[in-house]
Amino acid sequence: MEEPLEKCEYMHVHEDIVHKVNEQMPDEEILYDLAELFKIFGDSTRIKILYALFESEMCVCDIAQLLNMTQSAISHQLRSLKQSKLVKYRREGKTVFYSLADAHVRTIINQGLEHVEE
């Protein structure tokens, strides 16, 4: 059964609250970028890749083996993750190793897991 939506009993805008929140509201471009970032997390394959990299630095071959996918499919997803600055890479000879870009990505994954496991 759906919860009923709360309605104001009378139309009264709390100007002070609206003003305070408006002052703190990030620019439209920042909010757009934030929405785009969360879209990246909306794909289960990318989440699996991020979780794998949460555990260990890995090359494309390792990730493809782990997720039972083609190297091409993994590379495609890694490209999106790199463009979103969620993963970084380093070269060792001919092998490219991927890892999470920084502690922020680790925190996002940790908090997301905590939230869904509650």
N, C-alpha and C positions, 0 to 999 in steps of 0.2 A: 504494500500500500504506500502510495506517495505521501511525503510530508507536505502539508499545505504551505504555500508561500506566505511569508509574513508580509503584512501590508501596514503601512502607517495608518493610524486611526484618523489623522488629519494631516493635511499637507503643511509641513513645517520644516524648512531646510535649516539645518544647524550650520549657519554660515561660518562660524569659527572653526568647526571641524573640517568643513569643505575647504576652507582657505588653507588650513594647516596641511592637509593632505596634498592639496594642489601645489603648495610650495615645495613639498618633498618629492613630488612626482618626477621621475627621470624624463629626459627629452624623449620625444616620439621615436627617434632613431635608435636610442638605447633600448627602448621597450621592444621595438621591432627585432633588433639583434638578439634580445633575450628570448623572444618567441621562436626565432630561427634556431637558437641553441637547443631549446627544448624539443623542437621537431626532430633534431638529430637523435635524441634519446627515445623517440617514438618508434624506432625500428628494432625488433628483437635481435636481428643479426648483428647490428651495431652494438647493442647492449652486450651480447655474448662476447664480441671482440673486446669491448672495453673491460668486461669482467676478466677475460683471459689475461689482458695486459695489466689488470689490477694485481693479478697473482704473479706475473713474471713478464719480463721482456721476451719478445718472441719474433721470429721471422715469419714471412707470409706462408712458407711451407708448413711450419709448425701450427699456425692458426688454422690453415686449410685442413690439415690432418685432424686436429682437435674437433673442429666443427663439421667435419665430413662435407666439405664444400670445395669448389675449385679454387685454385690460386687466383684466377681471374676475378671471381666473385668477391674474394677477400680483398684483393687489390682495389677493386671498385669501392668497397665500403671504407677501406683505409683512406682513400683519397678524400672522401667526404669528412671523415674524422680529422684528417690533417687540415683541411680547409677551415674547419670549425675550431681549430687549435686545441683539440682534445687529445691528440696523440702527436708524438714526435718520433724521429727516427735517427739512427746512426748507422754508418756503413762500416763493415769489417770485411775488407777484401771485396768479394763480389756479393756478400750477403748483407741485406739491410735488416736491422733489428728495430722493432717498434716498441714503444713504451708509452705510458700515460704522460701527457704533456707536463703536468705539475700536480702539486698537492690539492689544488682546487678540484680537479677531476676526481681524484681519490675520495675527497670529502663528499662530492655530489653522489657518487656511487654508494658510499657507505650510508649516507643519510637516506637515499632512496631505498636501499635494502632494509634499513631499520624501519622505515615507514611501512613497507609492504609486509614485513614480518610481524608487525604488531598484532 
